[in-house]
């Protein structure tokens, strides 16, 4: 069995990460956000929003039922109503997609007031000033096809 950082097995690390995620979710305070998904706007309170391409985050947690389609970004949105079902999912080691609201968008804009944590690639971003908005766009993949005669 492979060991993860700190001498833990991969399964132990996944279990620890699920517990950490559950604890953060328990402590999360709903905040007002304005979302615009492919031109349709709404204002709502969120506990978290995760933008994903492949559908999984952190310790292999499947947040989207399937990867985002080419040219789109997958969104996993957690409102206060999703807190308890998502906690049960985390605490029972449930498999399959997590309970939450799922969207796929070509473009998504999120706006908020004041400081809000922003995580990019597993790193909390710290800047001199807090952003108050973010735009995400899906990208079409570039496919490289060799010309005739260039193929191995």
Rosetta constraint file for C-alpha pairs under 8 A:
AtomPair CA 1 CA 9 HARMONIC 6.76 0.50
AtomPair CA 1 CA 10 HARMONIC 7.92 0.50
AtomPair CA 2 CA 9 HARMONIC 5.91 0.50
AtomPair CA 2 CA 10 HARMONIC 6.45 0.50
AtomPair CA 3 CA 7 HARMONIC 5.51 0.50
AtomPair CA 3 CA 8 HARMONIC 5.25 0.50
AtomPair CA 3 CA 9 HARMONIC 4.27 0.50
AtomPair CA 3 CA 10 HARMONIC 5.95 0.50
AtomPair CA 4 CA 8 HARMONIC 5.10 0.50
AtomPair CA 4 CA 9 HARMONIC 5.40 0.50
AtomPair CA 4 CA 10 HARMONIC 5.41 0.50
AtomPair CA 4 CA 13 HARMONIC 6.73 0.50
AtomPair CA 8 CA 12 HARMONIC 5.81 0.50
AtomPair CA 8 CA 13 HARMONIC 6.15 0.50
AtomPair CA 9 CA 13 HARMONIC 6.29 0.50
AtomPair CA 10 CA 14 HARMONIC 6.18 0.50
AtomPair CA 11 CA 15 HARMONIC 6.19 0.50
AtomPair CA 12 CA 16 HARMONIC 6.13 0.50
AtomPair CA 13 CA 17 HARMONIC 6.07 0.50
AtomPair CA 13 CA 59 HARMONIC 7.50 0.50
AtomPair CA 14 CA 18 HARMONIC 6.13 0.50
AtomPair CA 14 CA 59 HARMONIC 5.10 0.50
AtomPair CA 14 CA 60 HARMONIC 7.45 0.50
AtomPair CA 15 CA 19 HARMONIC 6.30 0.50
AtomPair CA 15 CA 93 HARMONIC 7.95 0.50
AtomPair CA 16 CA 20 HARMONIC 6.26 0.50
AtomPair CA 17 CA 21 HARMONIC 6.10 0.50
AtomPair CA 17 CA 58 HARMONIC 7.54 0.50
AtomPair CA 17 CA 59 HARMONIC 6.13 0.50
AtomPair CA 18 CA 22 HARMONIC 6.12 0.50
AtomPair CA 18 CA 59 HARMONIC 7.35 0.50
AtomPair CA 18 CA 90 HARMONIC 5.86 0.50
AtomPair CA 18 CA 91 HARMONIC 7.31 0.50
AtomPair CA 19 CA 23 HARMONIC 6.16 0.50
AtomPair CA 19 CA 90 HARMONIC 7.32 0.50
AtomPair CA 19 CA 91 HARMONIC 7.09 0.50
AtomPair CA 20 CA 24 HARMONIC 6.24 0.50
AtomPair CA 21 CA 25 HARMONIC 6.14 0.50
AtomPair CA 21 CA 90 HARMONIC 7.86 0.50
AtomPair CA 22 CA 26 HARMONIC 6.13 0.50
AtomPair CA 22 CA 87 HARMONIC 5.81 0.50
AtomPair CA 22 CA 90 HARMONIC 6.31 0.50
AtomPair CA 22 CA 91 HARMONIC 7.25 0.50
AtomPair CA 23 CA 27 HARMONIC 6.36 0.50
AtomPair CA 24 CA 28 HARMONIC 6.00 0.50
AtomPair CA 25 CA 47 HARMONIC 7.43 0.50
AtomPair CA 25 CA 83 HARMONIC 6.98 0.50
AtomPair CA 25 CA 87 HARMONIC 7.43 0.50
AtomPair CA 26 CA 83 HARMONIC 7.59 0.50
AtomPair CA 26 CA 87 HARMONIC 7.77 0.50
AtomPair CA 28 CA 47 HARMONIC 5.91 0.50
AtomPair CA 29 CA 47 HARMONIC 6.32 0.50
AtomPair CA 30 CA 45 HARMONIC 5.57 0.50
AtomPair CA 30 CA 46 HARMONIC 5.23 0.50
AtomPair CA 30 CA 47 HARMONIC 4.90 0.50
AtomPair CA 30 CA 79 HARMONIC 7.54 0.50
AtomPair CA 30 CA 80 HARMONIC 6.62 0.50
AtomPair CA 31 CA 45 HARMONIC 5.09 0.50
AtomPair CA 31 CA 46 HARMONIC 5.56 0.50
AtomPair CA 31 CA 47 HARMONIC 6.73 0.50
AtomPair CA 32 CA 43 HARMONIC 7.06 0.50
AtomPair CA 32 CA 44 HARMONIC 5.64 0.50
AtomPair CA 32 CA 45 HARMONIC 4.32 0.50
AtomPair CA 32 CA 46 HARMONIC 6.48 0.50
AtomPair CA 32 CA 112 HARMONIC 6.74 0.50
AtomPair CA 33 CA 43 HARMONIC 5.75 0.50
AtomPair CA 33 CA 44 HARMONIC 5.55 0.50
AtomPair CA 33 CA 45 HARMONIC 5.95 0.50
AtomPair CA 33 CA 46 HARMONIC 6.87 0.50
AtomPair CA 33 CA 110 HARMONIC 6.76 0.50
AtomPair CA 33 CA 111 HARMONIC 5.71 0.50
AtomPair CA 33 CA 112 HARMONIC 4.96 0.50
AtomPair CA 33 CA 113 HARMONIC 7.88 0.50
AtomPair CA 34 CA 41 HARMONIC 7.07 0.50
AtomPair CA 34 CA 42 HARMONIC 5.83 0.50
AtomPair CA 34 CA 43 HARMONIC 4.38 0.50
AtomPair CA 34 CA 44 HARMONIC 6.44 0.50
AtomPair CA 34 CA 110 HARMONIC 5.70 0.50
AtomPair CA 34 CA 111 HARMONIC 5.08 0.50
AtomPair CA 34 CA 112 HARMONIC 6.51 0.50
AtomPair CA 35 CA 41 HARMONIC 5.52 0.50
AtomPair CA 35 CA 42 HARMONIC 5.44 0.50
AtomPair CA 35 CA 43 HARMONIC 6.20 0.50
AtomPair CA 35 CA 44 HARMONIC 7.69 0.50
AtomPair CA 35 CA 108 HARMONIC 7.18 0.50
AtomPair CA 35 CA 109 HARMONIC 5.76 0.50
AtomPair CA 35 CA 110 HARMONIC 4.64 0.50
AtomPair CA 35 CA 111 HARMONIC 6.56 0.50
AtomPair CA 36 CA 40 HARMONIC 5.23 0.50
AtomPair CA 36 CA 41 HARMONIC 4.07 0.50
AtomPair CA 36 CA 42 HARMONIC 6.47 0.50
AtomPair CA 36 CA 108 HARMONIC 5.58 0.50
AtomPair CA 36 CA 109 HARMONIC 5.00 0.50
AtomPair CA 36 CA 110 HARMONIC 6.44 0.50
AtomPair CA 37 CA 41 HARMONIC 6.41 0.50
AtomPair CA 37 CA 105 HARMONIC 6.21 0.50
AtomPair CA 37 CA 106 HARMONIC 7.94 0.50
AtomPair CA 37 CA 107 HARMONIC 6.15 0.50
AtomPair CA 37 CA 108 HARMONIC 4.53 0.50
AtomPair CA 37 CA 109 HARMONIC 6.55 0.50
AtomPair CA 38 CA 105 HARMONIC 5.97 0.50
AtomPair CA 38 CA 106 HARMONIC 6.16 0.50
AtomPair CA 38 CA 107 HARMONIC 5.28 0.50
AtomPair CA 38 CA 108 HARMONIC 6.15 0.50
AtomPair CA 39 CA 107 HARMONIC 7.97 0.50
AtomPair CA 45 CA 79 HARMONIC 6.24 0.50
AtomPair CA 45 CA 80 HARMONIC 7.38 0.50
AtomPair CA 46 CA 77 HARMONIC 7.33 0.50
AtomPair CA 46 CA 78 HARMONIC 5.89 0.50
AtomPair CA 46 CA 79 HARMONIC 4.55 0.50
AtomPair CA 46 CA 80 HARMONIC 6.62 0.50
AtomPair CA 47 CA 78 HARMONIC 5.51 0.50
AtomPair CA 47 CA 79 HARMONIC 5.46 0.50
AtomPair CA 47 CA 80 HARMONIC 6.31 0.50
AtomPair CA 48 CA 77 HARMONIC 6.12 0.50
AtomPair CA 48 CA 78 HARMONIC 5.14 0.50
AtomPair CA 48 CA 79 HARMONIC 7.18 0.50
AtomPair CA 49 CA 75 HARMONIC 6.88 0.50
AtomPair CA 49 CA 76 HARMONIC 5.67 0.50
AtomPair CA 49 CA 77 HARMONIC 4.53 0.50
AtomPair CA 49 CA 78 HARMONIC 6.15 0.50
AtomPair CA 50 CA 75 HARMONIC 5.74 0.50
AtomPair CA 50 CA 76 HARMONIC 5.07 0.50
AtomPair CA 50 CA 77 HARMONIC 6.52 0.50
AtomPair CA 51 CA 73 HARMONIC 6.48 0.50
AtomPair CA 51 CA 74 HARMONIC 5.59 0.50
AtomPair CA 51 CA 75 HARMONIC 4.64 0.50
AtomPair CA 51 CA 76 HARMONIC 6.43 0.50
AtomPair CA 52 CA 56 HARMONIC 7.10 0.50
AtomPair CA 52 CA 57 HARMONIC 7.62 0.50
AtomPair CA 52 CA 67 HARMONIC 7.91 0.50
AtomPair CA 52 CA 68 HARMONIC 7.30 0.50
AtomPair CA 52 CA 73 HARMONIC 6.14 0.50
AtomPair CA 52 CA 74 HARMONIC 4.92 0.50
AtomPair CA 52 CA 75 HARMONIC 6.24 0.50
AtomPair CA 52 CA 76 HARMONIC 7.75 0.50
AtomPair CA 53 CA 67 HARMONIC 5.97 0.50
AtomPair CA 53 CA 68 HARMONIC 5.20 0.50
AtomPair CA 53 CA 72 HARMONIC 7.86 0.50
AtomPair CA 53 CA 73 HARMONIC 5.69 0.50
AtomPair CA 53 CA 74 HARMONIC 5.73 0.50
AtomPair CA 54 CA 66 HARMONIC 7.36 0.50
AtomPair CA 54 CA 67 HARMONIC 4.25 0.50
AtomPair CA 54 CA 68 HARMONIC 6.10 0.50
AtomPair CA 54 CA 74 HARMONIC 7.86 0.50
AtomPair CA 55 CA 62 HARMONIC 5.85 0.50
AtomPair CA 55 CA 63 HARMONIC 5.64 0.50
AtomPair CA 55 CA 64 HARMONIC 4.49 0.50
AtomPair CA 55 CA 65 HARMONIC 6.94 0.50
AtomPair CA 55 CA 66 HARMONIC 5.95 0.50
AtomPair CA 55 CA 67 HARMONIC 4.73 0.50
AtomPair CA 55 CA 68 HARMONIC 6.88 0.50
AtomPair CA 55 CA 74 HARMONIC 7.00 0.50
AtomPair CA 56 CA 60 HARMONIC 5.62 0.50
AtomPair CA 56 CA 61 HARMONIC 5.24 0.50
AtomPair CA 56 CA 62 HARMONIC 4.42 0.50
AtomPair CA 56 CA 63 HARMONIC 5.62 0.50
AtomPair CA 56 CA 64 HARMONIC 6.83 0.50
AtomPair CA 57 CA 61 HARMONIC 5.34 0.50
AtomPair CA 57 CA 62 HARMONIC 6.74 0.50
AtomPair CA 57 CA 63 HARMONIC 7.06 0.50
AtomPair CA 58 CA 122 HARMONIC 7.48 0.50
AtomPair CA 61 CA 98 HARMONIC 7.89 0.50
AtomPair CA 62 CA 95 HARMONIC 7.77 0.50
AtomPair CA 62 CA 96 HARMONIC 6.25 0.50
AtomPair CA 62 CA 97 HARMONIC 5.12 0.50
AtomPair CA 62 CA 98 HARMONIC 6.39 0.50
AtomPair CA 63 CA 76 HARMONIC 6.44 0.50
AtomPair CA 63 CA 97 HARMONIC 5.13 0.50
AtomPair CA 63 CA 98 HARMONIC 4.96 0.50
AtomPair CA 63 CA 99 HARMONIC 7.84 0.50
AtomPair CA 64 CA 74 HARMONIC 7.24 0.50
AtomPair CA 64 CA 75 HARMONIC 7.80 0.50
AtomPair CA 64 CA 76 HARMONIC 6.69 0.50
AtomPair CA 64 CA 97 HARMONIC 5.55 0.50
AtomPair CA 64 CA 98 HARMONIC 7.09 0.50
AtomPair CA 64 CA 102 HARMONIC 6.73 0.50
AtomPair CA 65 CA 96 HARMONIC 7.17 0.50
AtomPair CA 65 CA 97 HARMONIC 4.96 0.50
AtomPair CA 67 CA 74 HARMONIC 7.15 0.50
AtomPair CA 68 CA 72 HARMONIC 5.90 0.50
AtomPair CA 68 CA 73 HARMONIC 5.69 0.50
AtomPair CA 68 CA 74 HARMONIC 4.92 0.50
AtomPair CA 68 CA 104 HARMONIC 6.41 0.50
AtomPair CA 69 CA 73 HARMONIC 7.53 0.50
AtomPair CA 69 CA 104 HARMONIC 7.65 0.50
AtomPair CA 70 CA 138 HARMONIC 7.34 0.50
AtomPair CA 70 CA 139 HARMONIC 6.79 0.50
AtomPair CA 70 CA 140 HARMONIC 5.30 0.50
AtomPair CA 70 CA 141 HARMONIC 6.62 0.50
AtomPair CA 71 CA 106 HARMONIC 6.14 0.50
AtomPair CA 71 CA 137 HARMONIC 7.88 0.50
AtomPair CA 71 CA 138 HARMONIC 4.47 0.50
AtomPair CA 71 CA 139 HARMONIC 4.40 0.50
AtomPair CA 71 CA 140 HARMONIC 4.26 0.50
AtomPair CA 71 CA 141 HARMONIC 7.39 0.50
AtomPair CA 72 CA 104 HARMONIC 5.94 0.50
AtomPair CA 72 CA 105 HARMONIC 5.08 0.50
AtomPair CA 72 CA 106 HARMONIC 4.49 0.50
AtomPair CA 72 CA 107 HARMONIC 7.39 0.50
AtomPair CA 72 CA 137 HARMONIC 6.90 0.50
AtomPair CA 72 CA 138 HARMONIC 3.86 0.50
AtomPair CA 72 CA 139 HARMONIC 6.37 0.50
AtomPair CA 72 CA 140 HARMONIC 7.72 0.50
AtomPair CA 73 CA 104 HARMONIC 5.58 0.50
AtomPair CA 73 CA 105 HARMONIC 5.42 0.50
AtomPair CA 73 CA 106 HARMONIC 6.34 0.50
AtomPair CA 73 CA 107 HARMONIC 7.48 0.50
AtomPair CA 73 CA 136 HARMONIC 7.52 0.50
AtomPair CA 73 CA 137 HARMONIC 6.56 0.50
AtomPair CA 73 CA 138 HARMONIC 4.68 0.50
AtomPair CA 73 CA 139 HARMONIC 7.81 0.50
AtomPair CA 74 CA 102 HARMONIC 7.31 0.50
AtomPair CA 74 CA 103 HARMONIC 5.98 0.50
AtomPair CA 74 CA 104 HARMONIC 4.56 0.50
AtomPair CA 74 CA 105 HARMONIC 6.64 0.50
AtomPair CA 75 CA 101 HARMONIC 7.99 0.50
AtomPair CA 75 CA 102 HARMONIC 5.59 0.50
AtomPair CA 75 CA 103 HARMONIC 5.06 0.50
AtomPair CA 75 CA 104 HARMONIC 6.00 0.50
AtomPair CA 75 CA 105 HARMONIC 7.63 0.50
AtomPair CA 76 CA 100 HARMONIC 6.42 0.50
AtomPair CA 76 CA 101 HARMONIC 5.85 0.50
AtomPair CA 76 CA 102 HARMONIC 4.86 0.50
AtomPair CA 76 CA 103 HARMONIC 6.81 0.50
AtomPair CA 77 CA 100 HARMONIC 5.83 0.50
AtomPair CA 77 CA 101 HARMONIC 4.97 0.50
AtomPair CA 77 CA 102 HARMONIC 6.25 0.50
AtomPair CA 78 CA 82 HARMONIC 5.67 0.50
AtomPair CA 78 CA 83 HARMONIC 7.04 0.50
AtomPair CA 78 CA 100 HARMONIC 5.34 0.50
AtomPair CA 78 CA 101 HARMONIC 6.44 0.50
AtomPair CA 79 CA 83 HARMONIC 6.91 0.50
AtomPair CA 79 CA 100 HARMONIC 7.61 0.50
AtomPair CA 82 CA 86 HARMONIC 5.95 0.50
AtomPair CA 82 CA 99 HARMONIC 6.63 0.50
AtomPair CA 82 CA 100 HARMONIC 5.66 0.50
AtomPair CA 83 CA 87 HARMONIC 6.06 0.50
AtomPair CA 84 CA 88 HARMONIC 6.23 0.50
AtomPair CA 85 CA 89 HARMONIC 6.21 0.50
AtomPair CA 85 CA 99 HARMONIC 6.18 0.50
AtomPair CA 86 CA 90 HARMONIC 6.17 0.50
AtomPair CA 86 CA 98 HARMONIC 6.47 0.50
AtomPair CA 86 CA 99 HARMONIC 5.35 0.50
AtomPair CA 86 CA 100 HARMONIC 7.15 0.50
AtomPair CA 87 CA 91 HARMONIC 5.98 0.50
AtomPair CA 88 CA 92 HARMONIC 5.95 0.50
AtomPair CA 89 CA 93 HARMONIC 6.26 0.50
AtomPair CA 89 CA 94 HARMONIC 5.12 0.50
AtomPair CA 89 CA 95 HARMONIC 7.94 0.50
AtomPair CA 89 CA 98 HARMONIC 6.67 0.50
AtomPair CA 89 CA 99 HARMONIC 7.35 0.50
AtomPair CA 90 CA 94 HARMONIC 6.58 0.50
AtomPair CA 105 CA 137 HARMONIC 7.70 0.50
AtomPair CA 105 CA 138 HARMONIC 7.04 0.50
AtomPair CA 106 CA 137 HARMONIC 5.62 0.50
AtomPair CA 106 CA 138 HARMONIC 5.04 0.50
AtomPair CA 107 CA 135 HARMONIC 7.10 0.50
AtomPair CA 107 CA 136 HARMONIC 5.64 0.50
AtomPair CA 107 CA 137 HARMONIC 4.39 0.50
AtomPair CA 107 CA 138 HARMONIC 6.37 0.50
AtomPair CA 108 CA 135 HARMONIC 5.67 0.50
AtomPair CA 108 CA 136 HARMONIC 5.20 0.50
AtomPair CA 108 CA 137 HARMONIC 6.48 0.50
AtomPair CA 109 CA 133 HARMONIC 7.13 0.50
AtomPair CA 109 CA 134 HARMONIC 5.70 0.50
AtomPair CA 109 CA 135 HARMONIC 4.34 0.50
AtomPair CA 109 CA 136 HARMONIC 6.38 0.50
AtomPair CA 110 CA 133 HARMONIC 5.51 0.50
AtomPair CA 110 CA 134 HARMONIC 5.41 0.50
AtomPair CA 110 CA 135 HARMONIC 6.51 0.50
AtomPair CA 111 CA 132 HARMONIC 5.66 0.50
AtomPair CA 111 CA 133 HARMONIC 4.16 0.50
AtomPair CA 111 CA 134 HARMONIC 6.56 0.50
AtomPair CA 112 CA 116 HARMONIC 7.82 0.50
AtomPair CA 112 CA 132 HARMONIC 5.24 0.50
AtomPair CA 112 CA 133 HARMONIC 6.23 0.50
AtomPair CA 113 CA 132 HARMONIC 5.88 0.50
AtomPair CA 114 CA 130 HARMONIC 6.99 0.50
AtomPair CA 114 CA 132 HARMONIC 6.75 0.50
AtomPair CA 115 CA 130 HARMONIC 5.42 0.50
AtomPair CA 115 CA 131 HARMONIC 7.41 0.50
AtomPair CA 115 CA 132 HARMONIC 7.68 0.50
AtomPair CA 116 CA 130 HARMONIC 7.38 0.50
AtomPair CA 117 CA 124 HARMONIC 6.76 0.50
AtomPair CA 117 CA 125 HARMONIC 7.33 0.50
AtomPair CA 118 CA 124 HARMONIC 5.69 0.50
AtomPair CA 118 CA 125 HARMONIC 5.61 0.50
AtomPair CA 119 CA 123 HARMONIC 5.23 0.50
AtomPair CA 119 CA 124 HARMONIC 4.28 0.50
AtomPair CA 119 CA 125 HARMONIC 5.81 0.50
AtomPair CA 120 CA 124 HARMONIC 6.49 0.50
AtomPair CA 120 CA 125 HARMONIC 6.87 0.50
AtomPair CA 126 CA 130 HARMONIC 7.88 0.50
AtomPair CA 146 CA 150 HARMONIC 5.62 0.50
AtomPair CA 146 CA 151 HARMONIC 5.75 0.50
AtomPair CA 147 CA 151 HARMONIC 7.02 0.50
